[in-house]
Amino acid sequence: MDPEIPDLRRVRSRLRAWFVREQRDLPWRRARDPYAIWVSEVMLQQTRVSAVVPHYERFMARFPDVRALAAAHEDDVIASWAGLGYYARGRNLHRAAQSIVREHGGRLPATLDALRVLPGVGEYTARAVASIAFGEPLAVVDGNVERVLCRLHALRGDPRRGRTRRIVAEAATRMLDPRRPGDHNQALMELGATVCLPKSPACQRCPVAADCRARESGDPERFPEPRRRRAMEEQHWLALLAVRRGRIVLVRNSSDAELLAGHWGVPMARCARRAPRAADLRRAGRALAARTFRARATAPALLAPVRHSITHRRLVVHRLALDLDAPALPRSCRTIPRAAASGLAALYRKIVEAPPDAVQ
Ligand code: SF4
């Protein structure tokens, strides 16, 4: 039988009172602007709140409303997204803003179905925006909410799969406060983020402790089952740090590139083997330069490699520095001063800015 909370009304009201009293002062909570709520929800996917706050404030200052975002050039949007990672989110946000201006007169649609068809808006984001910005009675389940619900109901199993997932979704819907769905959803997320932590939950400060079966068991950390993490894969890459007339040469990645699709960055190629030899790197670097710049690169210098992790990949990037004296560059290239590297994606920034410490 699916679990029940005996006094739902008490749980809701304690949770709400706690949220009113204890919620963190976050910039997107100061306004009820649907656009601001949407931007914050997209930024918060797979990114910590503390990392999002400064980016969010800069982004909102640059694109204060949906029309400003829709009218911007994609390169400006992506530059403003720099540092947040998962750049497809920024590109989709931009495309969705254009669709909102074109098809909804510049106003964010208020229903789950209309939100769901916007580029990059999945079930979670649509529910969050619909409930928080428009008061739609829809439960939202993120990783924090999953943990709180699994503990309240003492559910083992993986809340992302099968029966446990279904039970968690149903428990979230039953527990939802239909009069204040936005505050209720945020309260549950906040509880998971600040009190019901994965390790050492602070049950003594928890507003719903009296109704929590995991706490009653004496070992709340046992719930839910820890997730099996995907193993990290080490990959070796080659990057060309090409300089022409004192400026760094960039290329735009194709939309199906293995790394950072659609970004401007230094040319890179995956190495065929782990721990490649210097001679192989130089040969591959010359071939990559010929393909990318249609110019010959002589005696490229091997710099100290940089390391960078992207989702499940741990990259070791072997950097080759070279001077390009080509009279012209292909149209697929552009150059920037070294100081402008701060506007590139974190991986490229690291490649350009890490000290050379040449090893060969
Ligand atoms: Fe989490 Fe403890 Fe609150 Fe239960 S009582 S929901 S385990 S913080």
Boltz pocket constraint, residues with backbone or C-beta under 6 A from the ligand:
constraints:
  - pocket:
      binder: B
      contacts: [[A, 148], [A, 151], [A, 152], [A, 195], [A, 196], [A, 197], [A, 201], [A, 202], [A, 203], [A, 204], [A, 206], [A, 207], [A, 208], [A, 209], [A, 210], [A, 212], [A, 213], [A, 214], [A, 215], [A, 220]]
      max_distance: 6.0
